Amino acid sequence: MITLHGFAASNYYNIVKHALLHKNIPFQENLVFAGSEELLTVSPVGKVPAITNDDGLNISESSVICDFIEETYTDTSLYPADAGERAIVRQIMKIAELYFELPSRRLIPYVFSGATVPNALKAEVRQVLERGVGALNSLCKFSPWIAGEQFTMADIYVHYVNLIVNTFASSQLEWDVLAQIPGMKEWNDSMSESDIAKQIEADRLANMPEFMQHIKAQIQAANAK
């Protein structure tokens, strides 16, 4: 059985968890926070998520884990059969990560510490997000899924990227980012209504108090140095 290492408040963890649940792959969860000594035994840089399979193979990085899951458990495919269509799916995922998730993540330390986000940083983040908006407007179809008729890994990936965008970028920039991509908000709401998404969201909310306690302890330790 696969062991999924990480914590439910992490969007990257939930990408992998959603894929496992969608494919009906048996797995167990091991609650561990990023940077811990325990996590370093299964993830070379101590990042969440990581998995361990029955053979004792440890794999980290969410996109790598998703590829491993797809190639190992082939009964339910999360990628199109056509190579070009698969490339579009991966392109959507990569753009969402680089131009949506990562710039939004730059605001997280300010939100958690209660500090004011510098205007220069806001401008930088917004500029990168605008590039992402343009690219996703070009690539996304929402007919009905994000890349077309088939539900793919891009649907899972972007849904959890959007959580970070909404929580941090949209709130701190006072800008409804998802509304800039026609069809994105409606698709995102539809994704939230699946039984798997509801289960993951319930687990995320249940984990938030412990996660916030962990973050506060990290901030206090950093300030004490």
LINPEZI-V63415 format. One record per residue. SS is DSSP state (a for helix, b for strand, c for the rest). PSI is psi in whole degrees, 0 to 359 (none if undefined). BURIAL is b if it has 24 or more other ideal C-beta (glycine too) atoms within 12 Angstrom, else e. Layout:
SS_PSI_BURIAL + SS_PSI_BURIAL
//
This chain:
c_139_e + b_139_b + b_124_b + b_115_b + b_135_b + b_207_b + c_148_b + c_345_b + c_351_b + c_129_b + a_326_b + a_321_b + a_318_b + a_335_b + a_310_b + a_318_b + a_318_b + a_317_b + a_318_b + a_316_b + a_319_b + a_322_b + c_0_b + c_42_e + c_124_b + c_135_e + b_161_b + b_155_e + b_139_b + b_108_b + b_117_b + c_139_b + c_157_b + c_143_b + c_356_e + c_157_e + a_323_e + a_317_e + a_327_b + a_342_e + c_342_e + c_347_b + c_119_b + c_327_e + c_13_e + c_31_e + c_151_b + c_138_b + c_174_b + b_158_b + b_155_b + b_129_b + c_183_b + c_334_e + c_1_e + c_12_e + c_126_e + b_132_b + b_136_b + b_178_b + c_118_b + a_317_b + a_324_b + a_318_e + a_316_b + a_320_b + a_319_b + a_316_b + a_316_b + a_319_b + a_337_e + a_323_e + c_95_b + c_358_e + c_319_e + c_108_e + c_140_e + c_14_b + c_148_b + c_157_b + c_328_e + c_132_e + a_320_e + a_319_e + a_324_e + a_321_b + a_321_e + a_317_b + a_313_b + a_327_b + a_318_b + a_315_b + a_314_b + a_318_b + a_319_b + a_322_b + a_311_b + a_324_e + a_358_b + a_302_b + a_308_b + a_316_b + a_322_b + a_324_b + a_335_b + c_341_b + c_347_b + a_313_b + a_324_e + a_320_b + a_314_b + a_327_b + a_345_e + c_8_e + c_157_e + c_133_e + c_125_b + c_142_e + a_325_e + a_320_e + a_319_b + a_317_b + a_319_e + a_314_e + a_316_b + a_322_b + a_317_e + a_318_b + a_322_b + a_325_e + a_320_e + a_319_b + a_313_b + a_317_e + a_316_b + a_328_b + a_326_e + a_327_e + a_327_b + c_143_b + c_322_b + c_52_b + c_64_e + c_347_e + b_172_b + c_329_b + c_6_b + b_221_b + c_336_e + c_136_b + c_126_b + c_177_b + a_333_b + a_325_b + a_315_b + a_311_b + a_308_b + a_326_b + a_317_b + a_336_b + a_318_b + a_332_b + a_318_b + a_319_b + a_312_b + a_318_b + a_323_b + a_307_b + a_307_b + a_319_b + a_317_e + a_332_b + a_354_b + c_50_e + c_119_e + c_89_e + c_314_b + a_332_b + a_346_e + a_352_b + c_101_b + c_127_e + c_341_e + a_313_b + a_319_e + a_317_e + a_317_b + a_319_b + a_320_e + a_319_e + a_323_b + a_341_b + c_353_e + c_153_e + a_322_e + a_314_b + a_321_b + a_319_e + a_315_e + a_321_b + a_321_b + a_318_e + a_323_b + a_313_b + a_323_e + a_330_e + a_343_b + a_316_e + a_317_e + a_321_e + a_316_b + a_323_e + a_319_e + a_316_b + a_317_b + a_321_e + a_322_e + a_316_e + a_316_e + a_318_e + a_321_e + a_320_e + a_336_e + a_346_e + c_none_e
//
